[in-house]
Amino acid sequence: MKEFKAESKRLLDLMINSIYTNKEIFLRELISNSSDAIDKLHYESLTNDKINMQEPKIKIEIDKEKRILKISDNGCGMTSEELENNLGTIAKSGSLSFKEEKLKNNENAKEDIDIIGQFGVGFYSAFMVSDSITVYSKSYKSEKSYSWTSKGAEGYTIEECDKKEIGTSIELQIKEDTEDENYSQYLDTYTIQNLVKKYSDYIRYPIQMEVEHSKLKEGTKEEYETVKEIETLNSMIPLWKKKKSEINEEEYNSFYLGKFNDYEKPQKVMHVSVEGQYSYNALLYIPTHVPFDYYSPEYEKGLQLYSNGVLIMEKCADLLPDYFAFVKGLVDSPDLSLNISREMLQQDRQLKTIAKSIEKKILNELQNMMKNQREEYEKFFKNFGSQLKYGTYNDFGINKEKLQDLLLFYSSKEQKSVSLKEYTEKMQEEQEKIYYACGETNDKIDLLPQVQLVKDKGFEILYLTENLDEFVLKTITEYDKKQFINVCADELNLDTEEEKKELEKVNEENKEMFEEMKKAISDEVQSIRFTHKLKNHPVCLTSEGGISIGMEKIINAMPNDQKVKAQTILEINENHPIANTLKKLFETDKEKLKNYTKILYSQARLIEGLSIENPTEISNLICEFIANNE
Ligand code: ADP
């Protein structure tokens, strides 16, 4: 007997002792696997003459006495190595750590089990209803056939067996009933018929089972007899080819859960049917949560691609732009050639047209959601908003027109997220620019001196808390002919001409003092000057030119050698008592003036959320100051 790998063992334990109420999904999982296996064999047969495809079929058999439920397919089968690798371990190693993360965050045992259906645990779900499982399999690649048996967590054995036909048979030894659980129902023809209808109706291959019927005996008018007939239980119409009016939400959701290995129903379903030069059907889903591997390099975007119901590619990346990488789903087009290669697909005009049409569909759907289901949209934006921002910023903003109206930013006035359109529609007449401010959190931004000033004038400010935000706005450059302006920028122009003149005069008068002060912080700032824009605050730091202080922080935090520096200006509130102190010191004690300048500059940096390069020196200066003022 071989032991399961540690991860698989844990998962099996969970499955066997599961209190998961939805145990019946095991049938859907096994049937999906069978259907995939037939797909695979078919796909292989396109390029391998030796494969002699039989008529594809999935068979269900029930032996009530022995309590055995058997599911067989004539798909690709598994070699002994594949049995070992596919059923002895959980291939997708991320899934368990993800689950454990969930367990930690969640005391509720019932929700823990929601990971069932998570990538790679499909087959194991059969242990929820079985005492033991035997898999008989013959691969198209192998002369020999093998069986795999397991009673659960202890381990499994693999032996040679005498299965003749290519394919796989899975025998479940169904558990005895308990007080809480009726396992015998899975040996009941009627229940199985219903479960197939409920979960697997769309499977393209016939799912067949022997069903008993009561029939009029031949030659009689009243005598009935019971006959057994093989029946196909599923309609075999792929879900995406059915009319929308014939599909209910449950079917859409259940299809998604089974097909895309999620444990939570999707936030949004889009069912698209396009007739025209190129016809296609598509089922597109937006997940309710960020996939656990979304930000890892393993995450692959793409849609399943079918040609008239036959799978031709598992993940066709060309069908989705990067900024919609979160969308899961499939596309079926009757016009695509069956054995088209990947390289050819990329060139395919038809595929490009379909991709464009899909992109438009998703865009529309998101716009509608923003308009009509705001709360839902905000949830979506929390999950995938960054992706849309990247899309706006990437490739020098080539897609900004498409995406800018889907973005949300926190508004100082509304105290919730607003779109750029909502912002500009409410702008006051005299307001010429769109104000924004950057910082770590909304609360911190709210405390910036410059923010206070703009708020006092009655203007709305967008608070940017994500690293990318300011770069995104710089890429958009203007919206509705209004430019964006950082409230911490030097050119923030809120003064009247008169005020400006007065300030210029004051600054001119004190020019020499500022030059003296600048010696203390030498290259650190572009210039030093008085300002009237700070109400009670003594100092602030503003920036000039294309790189803001926030951008400097972000660019320099990135792992490359390119360091940038924002051109900064130290502004001192002329109406603050400190201004007079400085003026006096310029006459009496230049050394002290320089030391105070260092302190003021450090303060301005700290307010901006920047670090100071010489904290010890500053600390000493402040202590000296305190000591002298005792
Ligand atoms: P998933 O289907 O999500 O990959 P499963 O645990 O359900 O995870 O199955 C693991 C693997 O076992 C499958 O990916 C497939 O390679 C193989 N497998 C399962 N059932 C069959 C089958 N009926 N025929 C061939 N291979 C199968």
Residues whose N, C-alpha, C, O or C-beta is under 5 A from the ligand:
A	BS01	ADP	N33 S34 A37 G75 G77 M78 N86 F119 G120 V121 G122 F123 Y124 T168
